[in-house]
């Protein structure tokens, strides 16, 4: 009952904010262009359903033209700012975007305001989509007593890629301080594979971005038994190939007869000016 009431309050708050416009005030001593997220609240839980993101901004220069909405680093929409009011030197705008989470999990929502050629720093709200889990870890199941437990904790927000290198696309994000269950590691003990918390797509994270805890003890990846974390094959790296264009050897243009070093007419005189029948070095006939 408590959770249903909490989620109802969140949805109601979003509707109220979208009707009233920005709920915060700009800091005149801060950046000349500012953005913030009114709903959802940072570190809140929201239902796995369409949710109205509400955001605002203030400009101490040109009016705000639009807001960019990003989720886990991917641009979802560019929303035209609805003008709300002005107060002192600040001009306020707000916007909203109906977002449907693709799956349960952790998400980082970011909003950037644009005014003229300027952009604000991103406003951020980290949320959990789905049924909240009691305890500190939303991503780790309760281990069976007597079993070894292995978790990975990012030391910063990190990209989770399709393979073991920056040439692979980013498919998900692992957030700093959260606990995640690794699926396996590469043969060189440099990359760890996970099921993306938002997309559930297999993806890889460089080991130096992770703290590995085996039974709550920090452990080097190479010292973790294979029975606990198996070795997995990396995705193949696409090697670009190309076929060079065939090139033809150009046929040289022969020199004119009056400058080719040959007695072409057999009169004993070669080229201009020795051969009186040559009008110039460019003359192509020694016979006149």
Buried (B, 14 or more C-beta within 10 A) or exposed (E): EEEEEEBEEBBEBBEEBBEEBBBBBBEEEEBBBBBBBBBBEEEBBBBBEEBBBBBBBBBBEBBBBBBBBBBBEEEBBBBEBBEBEEEEEBBBBBBBBEBEBBBBBBBBBBBBBBBEEBEBEBBBBBBBBBEEBEEEBBBBEEEEEEEEBBBBBBEEBBBBBBBBBEEBEBBBBBBEEBBBBBBBBBEEBBBBBBBBBBBBEBBBBBBEBBBBBBEEEEBEBEEBEEEBBEEBEBBEEEEEEEEEEEEEEEEEEEBBBBBBEEBBBEEEBBBBEEBEBBEEEEBEEBEE
